């Protein structure tokens, strides 16, 4: 008898556990990409405003803060929706 036969075999994860894991992975990746992209876009638009209006560095700062705030609020909305879905209230 080999050592592999004496060990109990692990059960594969249930399908619902795999779906839950993939849902969390998808939400986490989409939120992180959204925050990175929105911050970059805010910086780019703010920098453009600074060059056109001569407001450096206030346009860039306001652009980054505005776009970052919007993306964080959206992330909170998505996480609240996922939480409601996981608790079965939707």
C-alpha positions in Angstrom: 0.0 0.0 0.0 1.5 3.3 -1.0 1.4 6.5 1.1 -1.2 8.1 -1.3 -3.7 5.3 -0.7 -3.6 5.7 3.1 -4.4 9.4 3.0 -8.1 10.3 2.7 -9.0 11.8 -0.7 -10.0 15.5 -0.6 -13.4 16.2 -2.1 -13.4 18.7 -4.9 -15.1 22.0 -4.1 -18.8 22.2 -4.7 -20.0 24.0 -7.8 -21.6 26.8 -5.7 -18.3 27.4 -3.9 -16.4 27.6 -7.2 -19.0 30.1 -8.5 -18.7 32.2 -5.4 -15.0 32.2 -5.7 -15.1 33.3 -9.3 -17.7 36.0 -8.5 -15.4 37.5 -5.8 -12.4 37.2 -8.1 -14.2 38.9 -10.9 -15.5 41.7 -8.7 -12.1 42.3 -7.2 -10.4 42.5 -10.5 -13.0 44.8 -12.0 -12.9 47.1 -9.1 -9.1 47.3 -9.1 -8.9 47.9 -12.8 -11.7 50.5 -12.6 -9.9 52.5 -9.8 -6.6 52.4 -11.7 -8.1 53.5 -15.0 -10.3 56.2 -13.5 -7.4 57.7 -11.6 -5.3 57.7 -14.8 -8.1 59.3 -16.8 -8.6 61.9 -14.0 -4.9 62.7 -14.1 -4.9 63.0 -17.9 -8.0 65.3 -18.0 -6.7 67.4 -15.1 -3.3 67.7 -16.8 -5.0 68.8 -20.0 -7.1 71.4 -18.1 -3.9 72.6 -16.4 -2.2 73.2 -19.8 -5.2 74.9 -21.3 -6.2 77.1 -18.3 -2.8 77.5 -16.6 -4.2 76.2 -13.3 -1.3 73.8 -12.5 -1.4 71.7 -10.3 -5.0 72.3 -9.2 -6.7 70.8 -12.3 -4.8 67.6 -12.1 -5.4 67.3 -8.4 -9.2 67.9 -8.8 -9.4 65.5 -11.7 -7.7 62.7 -9.8 -9.8 63.3 -6.7 -13.0 63.5 -8.7 -12.5 60.4 -10.7 -11.1 58.4 -7.8 -14.2 59.4 -5.7 -16.6 58.4 -8.4 -14.8 55.0 -8.8 -14.8 54.3 -5.0 -18.5 55.2 -4.8 -19.2 52.8 -7.7 -17.1 50.1 -6.0 -19.2 50.5 -2.8 -22.4 50.2 -4.8 -21.2 47.0 -6.5 -20.0 45.4 -3.2 -23.3 46.3 -1.5 -25.2 44.6 -4.4 -23.0 41.5 -4.2 -23.5 41.4 -0.4 -27.3 41.5 -0.9 -27.1 38.9 -3.5 -25.0 36.6 -1.3 -27.5 37.0 1.6 -30.4 36.1 -0.6 -32.3 39.3 -0.3 -32.4 39.8 -4.1 
